[in-house]
Amino acid sequence: MNLRKKLILPSLAFVLASNLYANKLYTVETTSLEDAISKISKKAEIPYLVDTTILKGKKAKKIKDIQGLENALKAILEGTELEAIIENNMIMIKEKKEIRQETIALNDVTVTSEKLERNLQDTTTSLSVINSKVLKDMHINNLKDTFSFMGNVNTSDWLDSGFVIRGINSEGVGGPSGTPLGTLYIDGVAQTQGGTRRGPTGMWDVEMVEVAKGPQSTLRGKSSLAGAISINTKDPSFEEEAAIRLGMGNSEYKEAALMVNVPINENIAFRVAGEYNHSEGQINYPTYKDLPRYDERNDDDYWQGRAKLLYANDDLKAVLTHIRSYNSPSYDDVMYGSGFGYDLSDKKWTASWLDWIEARSTKTNQTSLDTSYFLKDNLELKLFLSHVDTEVEKKSINLARNQIDTQKELVQELSARYTDDNFEGIIGLHLSQAEDSSLRDNKSELNTSSIFGESEWQFIDDFKLITGFRYEIDNKKYTSNDENYDEDFNIFLPKIGIKYQIEDKQNIGFVVQKGYRPGGVDFDDSNNESYKYDEENAINYELSYRSLWNEDTLRFNANMFYMKWKEQQVSYQQDFFDPYSDRTVNAGESHLLGGELELAYEVNPSFNIFSSIGIVKTEFDDFKLNIGSEVINFAGKSFPQSPEINASLGARYNHPSGFYLGGNLNYNSGVYSRNILEGSESYRDEKLSSFAVVNLQTGYRFKNYSINFWVDNLFDKEYITYRDGNPYANSPQMYATMGKERRFGINIEARF
C-alpha cells in the first residue's frame, strides 16, 4: 500500500464514522452517569474509557433525541466538571483541566455540606460557597477573609471567640457557653474551640469553603444550631503537579507556600502542602516591648503542614490526612479616652495588670481516614475516623501565668448513601468522645451517640419530599474542685420539607427542622460554686429559591427564614472587674427573622460580578438578668454582634493578555457590643457604628505563573468591633477592639 492510500483510507474511515455518530439520535432516561455513558457508548458502537472514581456522586442530565455523539455526551456531562474526548474510535471521559477560561462555572458547583454530593442549585440549605478559583483570584489567605464575600456571615468581635452566622456567635450569645452553636470542619474533622479560633484555617491548596446557615442538626447534631463551616482541602490526583508562592508586604508581612502532588502508581497518589505567614500587629505597646511574650502578643505568626495519601480503584476510595498547625495571631485591643490620655487613633494598650494580659498561641494536630466503598453505582458505604488534639497556651505576657488547655476529640461515623432516579438518601451512625481540660483542675467530657438519616424522594413529577431525623444521646461529665457531674441528654431532631421544580433551572423549597444544644454544668469562680443550666432548642422555618438565567450565566439564589428559640443559653459577666465571674443562664425566648440573597453574573468571558446580602433581625422576647444590683430587661434588644444588614459586592475583569483587576466591598450595619452582658452600664443602649471596607487585587497571569498585587482595607477605614468603658472612672476610660488597618503586598505564584 502506498503512502497516499495509507492517508486516504483512515481519513475516509474517520469521516464515515463521524457522519455515523452525527446522524444518530440519543435518548437517556437515567440519571446514573455511568449508565448514561454506557448506553450512549453502546448506541454509538464504540467503547469508552473512564476512571469510575471520578463518576461517583455525579448525575447525568436526562436527554431526548439529541443528534450526534458529541452533543449527547456534552449534554449528559453538563454540570459534572467532566469532559468527553473522542479519539481513535474511543470515548474518553476525563476531568476538566483546572486552568480554563477565567470565568466562574455557575452551574458547575458541587457541594458536600449536606453529606450528599449535590449541585449547589439542588440544595434547600442556604449555602455560601467559595471555590479554589475565587480563593486564588481574590487573595483570600485565611477563613476569616472568606466571610467578607458572604451574607449573614461575620467574624466575631475579638480574637478569642468564634464566628457569627445569622447574628449568632458560634460560641454562644454573650461569652463562650457550653457546647458550640456552630462548628468548623476541616476535611470533615470537627475542630475544637481552640482549633476554631486558631486552628489550620489557611486557604493554601484548598478546594472549597462552604458555609451552611441555619440549623444543621439532623446531619451534624448538637453543635450546629447556628450553622456549620466546611473547609475541604485538595485531595491527591493522578497527575504530577507542584506549586509555590512567595510574597511580602507592609507591616513586615511575609508569606511562603508550597505544594507537591505525586502519583505513586495507578492506584496511589500523595500530596503535601505547607504555608507560612508572618506580620507585625497594628497596636502600640509602649511599656511591653521588654516582656518575654511581647512578640507573641504583637506579631501574627501562622504555619500549617498537610499530607494526604489517596488510594483508589473501581470499588474503593480512601484518603488518609494529617494536618499540623501553629497559630499565634496578633491582638487588636486598645485603650483610649481622657482618663488614659490618648485617642482611639493612637492604637495604644498600656494596661498594668500584666498577670492577666495574655499572649495565646495554639498548636493543632489532626488525623483522619475517609473511606468510601462503592457496592454499585448507586450505593456507597462510607467510614470516617478522625482524631484532633489542640493545645492552647494561655500564658500571660510576663509569664506569671502559664496555663495550658488541652482539647481532644475522637470521632467514628459509618454511613450508607443510596441514589437512583427518584430517590437519594443517607443513613448513619455517629460516635464521638470529646475532652477539655486545663491547669485549673477543671475537666469536662462529652460523649455522643446518634443515629441519623436524611432523604429526598420525588413522589410525583416535579415534587420532592424532604425528610430527616437524628436521635442523639449526649453524656456530659464535669469535674471541678472535687465536685462531679454526670448527666445524659436525649433528643429527637426531625426535619421535613418539600421542593418543587418550577422548570429546568428553577426550584423552590420549604423546610422545617429542629435545632438543639445540650445543657450542662459549669463552675462560678467568683462565687466558688458549681451550677447547672438547661438544654435549649429551636424550630427553624425556611423557604429557598434557586435559579439560573441567561444560558446559565446568571445565578440568583435566595433563602428566607424564621427561627423560634426557647431556653436560650446566654453567658454574662456578673462583675465588670472580675473576668472569671461569667455565668450561663437560660433566657426565656428569642427569635430570628431574615434572609440571604446570592447573585453571580458572567457578563462576558472576561468580566463577572457577584453579590451577597444578609438581613437578620434578632430579638430577645423574654430575658431578664441580675447584673450587680440591677435587674435588666433585655426584651426587645437584638443579640450582641448581630448586624441587621451585611452585604458584599464585587467584580473581576480578566484581559486576554493576562492582566486582571478585581475587588469587593463589604458592609456591616451597627451592632450592640458584647459589653451589654459584661456587667458594664457603658453604651448599653448604643450600637457600634456601621462600617464598609474595600479590598482590591490586580496583577498579570502568564501560562504557569502569576504576579499579584493586593490591598486589604484600601481606604484604611478605622472601625471597632467591641467597646466598653470603666463605669467607675472619674473621666472616660474606654476599651475597644480595632478592625484591621490597611495592608498591602505582592506575591509571585508558579504552577508546574
C-alpha positions, 0 to 999 in steps of 0.5 A, a space after each residue: 500500500 502506498 503512502 497516499 492510500 495509507 492517508 486516504 483510507 483512515 481519513 475516509 474511515 474517520 469521516 464515515 464514522 463521524 457522519 455515523 455518530 452525527 446522524 444518530 439520535 440519543 435518548 437517556 432516561 437515567 440519571 446514573 452517569 455511568 449508565 448514561 455513558 454506557 448506553 450512549 457508548 453502546 448506541 454509538 458502537 464504540 467503547 469508552 474509557 473512564 476512571 469510575 472514581 471520578 463518576 461517583 456522586 455525579 448525575 447525568 442530565 436526562 436527554 431526548 433525541 439529541 443528534 450526534 455523539 458529541 452533543 449527547 455526551 456534552 449534554 449528559 456531562 453538563 454540570 459534572 466538571 467532566 469532559 468527553 474526548 473522542 479519539 481513535 474510535 474511543 470515548 474518553 471521559 476525563 476531568 476538566 483541566 483546572 486552568 480554563 477560561 477565567 470565568 466562574 462555572 455557575 452551574 458547575 458547583 458541587 457541594 458536600 455540606 449536606 453529606 450528599 454530593 449535590 449541585 449547589 442549585 439542588 440544595 434547600 440549605 442556604 449555602 455560601 460557597 467559595 471555590 479554589 478559583 475565587 480563593 486564588 483570584 481574590 487573595 483570600 489567605 485565611 477563613 476569616 477573609 472568606 466571610 467578607 464575600 458572604 451574607 449573614 456571615 461575620 467574624 466575631 468581635 475579638 480574637 478569642 471567640 468564634 464566628 457569627 452566622 445569622 447574628 449568632 456567635 458560634 460560641 454562644 450569645 454573650 461569652 463562650 457557653 457550653 457546647 458550640 452553636 456552630 462548628 468548623 470542619 476541616 476535611 470533615 474533622 470537627 475542630 475544637 474551640 481552640 482549633 476554631 479560633 486558631 486552628 489550620 484555617 489557611 486557604 493554601 491548596 484548598 478546594 472549597 469553603 462552604 458555609 451552611 446557615 441555619 440549623 444543621 442538626 439532623 446531619 451534624 447534631 448538637 453543635 450546629 444550631 447556628 450553622 456549620 463551616 466546611 473547609 475541604 482541602 485538595 485531595 491527591 490526583 493522578 497527575 504530577 503537579 507542584 506549586 509555590 508562592 512567595 510574597 511580602 508586604 507592609 507591616 513586615 508581612 511575609 508569606 511562603 507556600 508550597 505544594 507537591 502532588 505525586 502519583 505513586 502508581 495507578 492506584 496511589 497518589 500523595 500530596 503535601 502542602 505547607 504555608 507560612 505567614 508572618 506580620 507585625 500587629 497594628 497596636 502600640 505597646 509602649 511599656 511591653 516591648 521588654 516582656 518575654 511574650 511581647 512578640 507573641 502578643 504583637 506579631 501574627 505568626 501562622 504555619 500549617 503542614 498537610 499530607 494526604 495519601 489517596 488510594 483508589 480503584 473501581 470499588 474503593 476510595 480512601 484518603 488518609 490526612 494529617 494536618 499540623 498547625 501553629 497559630 499565634 495571631 496578633 491582638 487588636 485591643 486598645 485603650 483610649 479616652 481622657 482618663 488614659 490620655 490618648 485617642 482611639 487613633 493612637 492604637 495604644 494598650 498600656 494596661 498594668 495588670 500584666 498577670 492577666 494580659 495574655 499572649 495565646 498561641 495554639 498548636 493543632 494536630 489532626 488525623 483522619 481516614 475517609 473511606 468510601 466503598 462503592 457496592 454499585 453505582 448507586 450505593 456507597 458505604 462510607 467510614 470516617 475516623 478522625 482524631 484532633 488534639 489542640 493545645 492552647 497556651 494561655 500564658 500571660 505576657 510576663 509569664 506569671 501565668 502559664 496555663 495550658 488547655 488541652 482539647 481532644 476529640 475522637 470521632 467514628 461515623 459509618 454511613 450508607 448513601 443510596 441514589 437512583 432516579 427518584 430517590 437519594 438518601 443517607 443513613 448513619 451512625 455517629 460516635 464521638 468522645 470529646 475532652 477539655 481540660 486545663 491547669 485549673 483542675 477543671 475537666 469536662 467530657 462529652 460523649 455522643 451517640 446518634 443515629 441519623 438519616 436524611 432523604 429526598 424522594 420525588 413522589 410525583 413529577 416535579 415534587 420532592 419530599 424532604 425528610 430527616 431525623 437524628 436521635 442523639 444521646 449526649 453524656 456530659 461529665 464535669 469535674 471541678 474542685 472535687 465536685 462531679 457531674 454526670 448527666 445524659 441528654 436525649 433528643 429527637 431532631 426531625 426535619 421535613 420539607 418539600 421542593 418543587 421544580 418550577 422548570 429546568 433551572 428553577 426550584 423552590 423549597 420549604 423546610 422545617 427542622 429542629 435545632 438543639 444544644 445540650 445543657 450542662 454544668 459549669 463552675 462560678 469562680 467568683 462565687 466558688 460554686 458549681 451550677 447547672 443550666 438547661 438544654 435549649 432548642 429551636 424550630 427553624 422555618 425556611 423557604 429557598 429559591 434557586 435559579 439560573 438565567 441567561 444560558 446559565 450565566 446568571 445565578 440568583 439564589 435566595 433563602 428566607 427564614 424564621 427561627 423560634 428559640 426557647 431556653 436560650 443559653 446566654 453567658 454574662 459577666 456578673 462583675 465588670 472587674 472580675 473576668 472569671 465571674 461569667 455565668 450561663 443562664 437560660 433566657 426565656 425566648 428569642 427569635 430570628 427573622 431574615 434572609 440571604 440573597 446570592 447573585 453571580 453574573 458572567 457578563 462576558 468571558 472576561 468580566 463577572 460580578 457577584 453579590 451577597 446580602 444578609 438581613 437578620 433581625 434578632 430579638 430577645 422576647 423574654 430575658 431578664 438578668 441580675 447584673 450587680 444590683 440591677 435587674 435588666 430587661 433585655 426584651 426587645 434588644 437584638 443579640 450582641 454582634 448581630 448586624 441587621 444588614 451585611 452585604 458584599 459586592 464585587 467584580 473581576 475583569 480578566 484581559 486576554 493578555 493576562 492582566 486582571 483587576 478585581 475587588 469587593 466591598 463589604 458592609 456591616 450595619 451597627 451592632 450592640 457590643 458584647 459589653 451589654 452582658 459584661 456587667 458594664 452600664 457603658 453604651 448599653 443602649 448604643 450600637 457600634 457604628 456601621 462600617 464598609 471596607 474595600 479590598 482590591 487585587 490586580 496583577 498579570 497571569 502568564 501560562 504557569 505563573 502569576 504576579 499579584 498585587 493586593 490591598 486589604 482595607 484600601 481606604 484604611 477605614 478605622 472601625 471597632 468591633 467591641 467597646 466598653 468603658 470603666 463605669 467607675 472612672 472619674 473621666 472616660 476610660 474606654 476599651 475597644 477592639 480595632 478592625 484591621 488597618 490597611 495592608 498591602 503586598 505582592 506575591 509571585 505564584 508558579 504552577 508546574 
